[in-house]
Amino acid sequence: MKAAIIGAGNMGTALAHLLADNGHSVVCWDHIPEVVEDIRKRHQNTQFLPGITLPSSVTADLLLNHVVREAQIIFVSVPSVFFRHVVKEFSPFAMSQAVVVGASKGLEAGTGLRMSQVYAEASLQAPDHYVALSGPSIANDFARKKPTAVVLACSNHSALHKAVQVLANPYFRVETSEDLIGVELGGVVKNIYALGFGLLDGLKHGSPNLKAAFVTMALKEMKDITVQMGAQEKTLEGLAGLGDLVTTGFSPDSHNRKLGEYLAQGMEYEKAVAQLGGVVPEGVRTLPIILEKAGVTVETPLARLIQTCLNQPASRVKFVDEVWKIVP
């Protein structure tokens, strides 16, 4: 099967490696010429996934229409801020029955829409062919064939089954869900609290006891926020919620956690983002949108505390004390 990867960053390249390992032909698109050249000529992506050699069945192209043409399944793995643009660009060239799998975890700035909603507006294809991919899936791990379990969500059983067939293998397990809202929002909201884990680590107060309390409080807030937005509570107790929260909050490869750590260590925001490759972590983009949606009806003391720390550098040194005040 021909698969297309839109966005050859860390996650996109790891997905390309996985799909090729499963026997599929993969073409990647990225806007960075050096990345495309690296994949095409050396079968590597030293900028975003160093240390991994890609199978010969993975190639790359700078032209979106070349990448998606005749692809039976298309994975979109770009930052949320670019999602609408790339969907508009490739949709006219995609096959009408192509399944689109969204690996972008974010909300659109300005509209607050989930990526499946953005896809429905921006594409010319049937929105019921959109499948959301979420769960604890650090790219550096599953690219090295370490056991990973994710969840896919879609109302269309045929599209869901096709995505499972393409992705699943002995080291990459796939669950399915019909709760598209919950699966998408779980992958979005956990990024906020991963910033908090980073703040704890950067202040050298990330003891297991405090982190356990933090996980408990963060999960409660995640449930309260997402259920109000239409998610099912049980979804947040699974891979797309708790599972993703733990992985993103504890992994040394998590950009959201790293940003919090850098800021707690006294690094200026711009320098911290540059240290992460220049891409603003999704938790930063998501936080003000989520707080606006939560309004006054949902209690979000942890999320609001993290927002304060992002906006007011002097408050970061007090983060542990303020978290402790919130602990029940």
C-alpha positions, -999 to +999 in steps of 0.1 A: +000+000+000+012+035-008+013+058+023+020+095+025+035+113+055+028+150+056+054+166+079+087+147+082+095+158+117+102+136+147+068+119+147+063+118+110+096+102+103+090+076+130+057+068+114+074+065+080+098+040+096+070+020+112+049+018+080+079+008+059+087-019+085+051-031+080+058-036+043+043-004+029+057+021+004+061+055+020+066+090+006+073+119+030+067+156+025+084+184+043+090+221+036+127+219+046+148+209+015+176+196+037+153+171+054+139+159+021+174+155+007+185+136+037+157+111+035+160+106-003+198+103-005+209+089+028+177+073+042+180+093+074+165+124+091+194+136+111+177+168+120+145+153+136+152+116+142+190+111+145+203+076+148+176+059+128+182+044+093+150+044+072+142+014+050+148+019+012+110+019+007+108+054+023+115+084+001+106+121+002+095+150-020+091+187-017+058+187-037+027+179-018+007+169-049+034+143-058+033+129-023-004+123-019-013+113-054-023+076-054-017+073-016-044+051+000-036+064+035-022+099+044-007+107+078-007+144+088+020+152+114+026+189+113+022+215+142-014+225+146-006+261+134+001+247+099-026+220+098-053+239+079-028+252+053-014+218+044-048+201+043-060+228+018-029+223-002-030+185-006-068+177-005-074+185-042-048+159-052-058+131-028-079+102-038-115+105-027-114+073-006-080+079+010-080+076+047-064+106+065-048+099+099-042+130+121-011+127+143-012+164+151-022+171+187-034+206+191-063+231+188-064+257+161-055+292+173-083+317+168-110+291+163-103+266+190-112+238+167-100+203+170-079+190+141-107+168+128-130+199+127-103+218+108-099+189+084-137+189+077-136+226+069-103+227+049-105+195+028-126+186-002-129+150+010-154+132+032-147+141+068-157+106+080-124+093+065-105+112+091-089+091+119-074+106+150-042+090+164-033+096+200-019+079+231+016+075+246+037+075+215+072+091+219+086+088+184+122+081+195+109+050+213+088+033+187+112+042+159+136+019+178+109-008+180+102-004+217+067-016+227+041+012+221+003+012+224-019+039+208-055+046+202-073+055+170-107+071+168-132+075+140-169+070+134-163+052+101-154+016+109-140+009+075-115+038+077-106+028+113-100-008+103-077+003+074-056+025+097-053-003+122-041-027+095-015-003+083-001+006+117-004-025+140+025-050+144+041-069+173+057-039+189+031-013+179-003-021+194-035-002+183-067+002+202-098+018+187-125+042+200-156+059+187-150+088+211-133+111+186-137+142+208-122+124+238-092+109+220-084+142+203-087+163+235-068+139+257-038+143+233-042+180+234-048+188+271-020+165+285+006+188+269-004+216+293+004+194+323+036+181+307+049+217+310+042+215+347+062+183+350+091+201+334+088+229+359+090+204+387+121+188+372+138+221+364+134+232+401+149+198+412+117+191+432+103+163+410+101+137+438+080+106+430+056+116+458+049+151+445+047+139+409+021+113+419+000+140+435+005+161+404-006+133+381-037+128+401-047+165+401-038+169+364-060+139+354-089+153+374-086+187+356-082+169+322-114+150+328-134+180+340-122+201+310-127+175+283-161+161+295-175+197+294-163+198+258-181+166+249-156+138+257-164+106+275-148+104+309-136+068+304-116+078+274-094+101+297-087+071+319-071+052+290-042+056+266-054+089+252-056+105+286-037+091+315-014+071+293-004+101+272-001+123+303+024+100+320+045+095+289+047+131+280+052+143+315+080+118+323+098+113+290+131+131+285+122+134+248+090+154+255+093+189+241+066+202+264+083+188+295+117+201+283+104+236+278+091+236+314+124+224+326+144+250+307+122+278+320+125+266+356+162+266+352+161+303+344+164+301+306+147+329+286+116+317+267+130+325+232+162+307+240+143+277+254+122+274+222+154+277+201+169+249+221+139+228+210+145+234+174+125+266+171+090+250+172+067+262+200+055+231+219+017+225+215+011+229+252+019+266+250-004+271+221-032+251+237-032+265+272-049+299+266-075+282+244-083+256+270-085+281+298-109+302+277-131+272+270-130+261+307-142+296+317-155+299+353-175+267+352-145+243+354-119+246+381-084+245+366-060+257+393-031+237+380-035+249+344-039+285+355-007+282+377+012+269+347-001+298+326+012+322+353+046+306+352+048+310+314+038+346+315+057+357+347+092+344+349+096+355+386+067+331+396+085+300+384+106+297+415+075+294+436+059+267+414+064+238+439+050+258+468+020+268+448+014+232+436+015+221+472-012+246+481-035+230+455-029+194+466-061+183+484 
